[in-house]
Amino acid sequence: MNSPTADSVDTLIFPRWIIPVAPAGQVLEQHALAIKGGRIEALLPAQQARRLRAERVVELPDHALLPGLVNAHGHAAMTLLRGYADDVPLHTWLQEHIWPAEGRFVGEDFVRDGVSLAIAEMLRSGVTTFADMYFFPDIAAQVAQDAGMRAQMHFPVFDFPSAWGRDADDYIHKGLQLRDDFKHSSLITIGFGPHAPYTVSDGPMSRVATLAAELDASIQIHVHETRQEVEQALRDTGERPLARLHRLGLLGPRTQCVHATELDAADIELLAQNNSHVVHCPESNLKLASGFCPVGKLLEAGVNVALGTDGAASNNDLDLFGELRTAALLAKAVAGDASALPAHAALAMATLSGARALGLEERIGSLEPGKAADVIAVDLGDVESQPLYHPVSQLVYGNSGSRVSHSWIGGRLLLENRAPTTINLHELRERARHWQHRIANG
Ligand SMILES: [Zn+2]
């Protein structure tokens, strides 16, 4: 809490509750949030705020105001493959369904429409920042920037060719160019996305490690997603994938390890020692029967754990509130302890921990003066939320994604009463139907 330094601000929001996430556990009532120049100017008593001049005043009497959620892992364009292949294990799903469909259809138009669809869905369910790894990250970054969405694009690196690149060198070359193109963007950051240990060989993997360290860039990689992945690596090389990444210099404080379901004590120790982050994607792991990320043990070891939806093809939605609820429930079931991952800690995982994993902790993830005004409002006034004893419990365990009413990113209003201000939903539905028709008819 603080006082504004100016007597006029751009936007003043008067909600029922403010949940700033930092300080941890705080719930403010009778308070307002002031935005100026795209940043949070102050959280202050409502009475005091009423005396300020503001260009725009937003009254949200039944709403909770909180930091926008950070979806720390996904493949946004894959919304166009939502529900395309379900109920098969990861290996079959990738090799017999997803990779062949991608081979046929992925291109600039696919990515443009798929990412637009993903952004609309994420905005309408409370996400204000998403981290992504997919082909044509140049198109995805531009779509996000044009929509006013904050994003961290990890350009893909594989040993083999795709519609976007010929080989590892080509992916890295294009990715570095992309970093250059967006170096002045306030919304978009570009990192390295070596897909997984089993799709990138040692040479390019060490090159990614060296370049990322030089450029202070983030690295995102799928790793230890399933027990089979770890067992196969042990059979082939005698080395666990995380140990190999460590040997190649890839584990560090900028590294985001996605999934991490199959971890032994030494793996957890490696992650902790290197200050690497884990991105937990519980619904994708459940749906593909990939395993359970040992969230409790990771947190105990001091590893930062963020939360991601993964792509819509394996989830099948991008609702991070839903993911948050699943993460909280699953943590309790896996630990056999109902006090594991309580509501406030779960909400922190979907906000501040996500920001930390993305290296954006100084800029986003909590409602603190000086941070970018990435703010969402959730309407808790409907009958399904009554009575309401604890707003944070309601946010975490209730159906909150569909109740997100407003969203600001960098102080700009992007969602007003559930209507996106920069995306035409009618056009978007038409484009999605067009793709459905094309993809279904092969
Ligand atoms: Zn993924």
Boltz pocket constraint, residues with backbone or C-beta under 6 A from the ligand:
constraints:
  - pocket:
      binder: B
      contacts: [[A, 73], [A, 74], [A, 75], [A, 222], [A, 258], [A, 310], [A, 311]]
      max_distance: 6.0
